[in-house]
């Protein structure tokens, strides 16, 4: 029994800095994982892990429940995730859709971490599990630290193959880009079940190759491009994880978006079954809107047309909710308005 509340129910899993015990919380009747940090462990890293975990509220990041003092040791009570980690061969995606869903979940978790100005710093397949509902959970913040001026260290700490090139320098200032690189390497491993030799080299020898063209399923060019950019040698070139997440979501939701258009008191919908419409006000303005399966675009425009009071050009994207005005502002009561409202379908795992 730990702290007169947590009943140990299995053997511990021993990692580099700590032992993790599966336990039952006899008060709340739930299974938890208790990570015991030995008294000799580096206190800075413990503080970093707690700072990160206490902030986390994400479907794709484990949640911390409590912190305990056990004599000289510190123990973290956190969500217990049943299931296998992503190094397991049985979890290899069988097709492109499974692959994109897996990457979207990982990208979502990392984006949530970065939104709190926190760096995980040890993103890799065996620090992620898939629970019985198919949800990916990122765990093990043993190397995490807040982003900012103090986020630096001397010497290498990381996992070869998934560690960004800059982590091999003697003095490193960490940015969220180290997680982006590790995400790119993880994405490549999950697609190939291996990493090219140049990425496993210490430090990695990056050639700018199109690594993701070698996957057993073909990705869209923009997805392939952003995943390759995650593996850029320069941290400043790597994309923000929220941008990676959003692009993956767009492809997973291909042809599933729907927009409600209200004009002149009449409502209509644009979607994959009715992908285009032309709306006009005689002698004043005309706009054509087209759904290409990913976005709603202006594909024709003439006369006086404005979106949210800004002039419109062919190729413009319509934002999720906006007002299209036919007629310049000086026309006042003679203007006509079109409301555009885009629904946001959920990704079903």
N, C-alpha and C positions, 0 to 999 in steps of 0.2 A: 504494500500500500504506500502511495506517495501522498504526503501532506494530508493524511487521513481522509482523502476524497477520491484519489485516482488508483484504481486497482489494475496492476500489471497483468496483461492477458496474453503475452507472447514474448518471444525472444527479441532482444534489442537489435537494431540495425546500426552498426558502428561506421561512422564517417570519418573524415579527416580531423574534425575538431570536436565531435560530440557523439553521444549515443542517443538513439531515438527509440523510445519504448512505446509500444502500442498499449493503451490503457482504456479502461471504462471509467467514465465520470459517473460515480454512483449517486451524485446529487441530481444531475440533469439527465441521467440515463442515456448517455451517448458515448460513442467511441472517439477517443482523441489520440493524438500523438504527442508525447512529451519529449522534448529535445533537451538533454542534460548537458550543459556546458561545463567542463571541468574547471576547477578553481585556477588551474595554471594557464588556462586559455587566454589568448590575447584579449584584454578587456575592451579595447577599441572596437574590435570586430563584433563583440557581443552587443555593444551599444548600437553599432550600425544596424545589425540584424533586427534588434528590437525596434529601433526607430522606423525601419522600413515596414516591418510586419504590423506594428500597431496602427499604421495609417491605411493598410490595405483593406479595401472593400470592393472586391472584384469577383465576378463569376469564374475567372480563370487564374486566380492567385489564392493560395491557401490563406485562411484567416487565423489570426492569433486570438486566443481566448483569454489567456491569463499568463502571468509571470510569477514564478515561485523562487524563493531562496531556500536552498537545501544545503545547510551547513556552509561550506565554502563554495558550493556549486550554485549555478543559476539554471533554472529550468523554464522552458517555454512550452506552454500548453497550446496546442494548435489543432486545427482541423485535421482529422485523419482521412486520408484518401485511399480507398480500396482500389485495387487494380495494379496494372503493370506500368513500368515506365516506358518511355518512347524508344529506348534502345531495343526493346523486345521485338523480335522478328515478326511475331504474330500481329503486331499493330501497324505493320507496313501498309500504306494506302494502296488499294487495288486499282484505283482509277483516278482520273484528274479531279473529279468532284470531291472524292474523299480526301485527296491531297490538299485541295484548296480549303476545305473545311478545317482540316488540321492546322494549316498555316494561319488561317484567319483567327482561330482561337488563341494560338500562341501569340500572334501579333497583337490581339486585343489585350491579353494579359500584360504584355510588355508595355504597350501604350498606356495602360492604366497605371503601371508603376512609374513611367516617365512623367505622367501628368502630375505626380506628386513630387517631382524633382528628385527622384530616387533612382539609383543605378543598381540593378541586380548584380551584375558583374560575374556571374557564373552560369549564364544561360547555356544549356546543353540538353540533349534528349533525356539523360537519366536524372535530370532535375525537373522532369515533367511527368505526370501520371494521367492516365485516362480513367475516369471513374466509371462505375457500372452504367451510368446514363450516357456515356460517350463524351463527357465534358473534360477538356484538358485543364489541369491545374498545375501551375508553376509553383515550385517550392524551393526550399533551401537557400535562404538569404544569408548564409554564413559569410559571404564576401561582400554583402551589400553595403553601400554608404550613400549618404545624401550627396547630391550634385552640388558643386560650388567650390570656393577657393580652398577648402580643407580636404577636398576629395582627391588626395594624391598619396603616393606611397613610394618607397624605395624597393627595387627588386621585383622579380616576376611573381605574380600570384594569379593563377588561372588554370585552364584546362587546354593543353595543346590540341590543335585542330579546331577549337572553338574560340580561342583567345585572339583578339585583334592584334595586328602587328605592333601597334604602339605600346601594348602591354609588356613587350620584351625590352623596352628601353629601361635604362637605369632609374631615371626619375620620371614618373608618369603622372600627369594630371588627367583624371578620368572624366569622360563625358558620356552621355547616353549612347553615343555612337559605338561604344564597345559592346553594348547589348545588341545593337543593330547588326554589327558584324557577326556576333555569335548566333543571332537569329538566321542570318544568311547561311552560315555553315550548317546550322541545324536543319534548315529547309533543304539544303543540298543532301545532307546525310539521309533525311527521311525519304527523299526521292530515289537516291541511288543505293541506300543502305551501306554507304561507304563514303570516304572523302578522297579527293585526288591527292597524290603524294605531296604536291607543292603546298597544299593547305595544312598538311600534318607537319611539315618542316618547321623547325624552331629557329627563327620566326618564319611565318608563312611567306612563300615566294609567290607574289601575286602578279599574274601576267596580263590581267584584263580580259582573260578568255571568257567566252560565253558558256559558263559552267552548266547552266540550266537547259541548254539545248540537248544535253546528253540524257535527260530524263526519259523513262519508258513511255511517257505520255506527253503530248505536245501542249505547251502553254501558249496563251495569247501573247503577242509581242510585248505589250505594255507590262504584263505580269513578269514575263521573262526578264525584261529590262530592269524593273525595279528590284527584283531579287538579285540580279547580278550586281546592281549598284550597291546593295547591302555589303558586298564583299570588296568594295573599293579600298585601296590602301590608305587613302586620305580620309580621315574621319569627317571632314567638312563636306565631302561629296555624298556620304551615305544619307539616305532619306530618313525623315522622322518616322517613327514606328506608327504614328496615327495615320500617316499617308499610305503606308504599306497596308495597314488594316483596312482603310477605306477602299483602296483599289481592289483588294481581295473580295471585300463585301460586294462591290459593284459587279464583279464577275459571277459570284455565287447567286446574285439576284437577277441575273440576265433574263430579260423578258418578263419579269415579275412585277415591275413597278406600275403604278396606276396614278393618273392625275385627274383631278376634278376641275373642269373649266366651267365658269358661270359667266354668261354674256347675254346682255339684253333680257335678263330674267329667266334664261333657259340654261339648264345644267346638262353637261355631257362629259364623257370620260375618254381619255386617251390611254391606250395600253397596247399590248402586243397584237390584239385582235383589231383594233382601230388605231393605227399608229400616227395618223396625221390629220390636221384640220387647218382650214384657212378662215380667218375672221377679219371682217372689213367694216369700215364705216365710209359710205360712199363719198368720194371726192376728198376724203381727209386722210385715211390711212388703212393699211392692210398688213396683216402678219400671218405667216404660216408657221405652224409648230409641228415638229416631227419627233417621234420616239424611236431611237435606234437600238433599243434593247438595253442600253446603259444609261442614257441621258435624254432629256427633253431639250431639243435644239430649235433655234430659229432657222428655218430653211428658206424663208422668203420674207421680204419686208419692203414696203413702199410707203411714201408719204410720211405723215407725222406719227411715229410710234415710239413709246417710251415704256421701259420696265422699271418700276420703282423710281420714276421720274428721271431715269437716265436714258439717253438715246440708244437705239437698238441697231445691231448689225447682224447680217447673216452669219451663222456659226455660233452666236452667243448661246450659253447654257441658261435655261430658266432655273432660278433657285427654287428651293423646296416650297416656298410660299411667296407669292408676289402679286403685284397688281400691274396689269398691262393697260396703258392708256392710249387710246386712239385720239389724236388731236393734241396740239401744243398747249401748254399751260394757259396762254393768253386767251384761248377759246372758252375757258371757264365752263359754263353750263352746257356748252355744245360738245364737250368731250364725252367719250364713252369709255367705260372701264370694263376690263376682263379680270376676274379673279382666277388665280391658278394655284392649286393646292396639291402637293405631291404626297401620296401616302408612302410610308416607310415599312415595307414588309420585313418580317423577321427571318433571320437565317435559321432554318430548322436543322438540327444536328442529327 
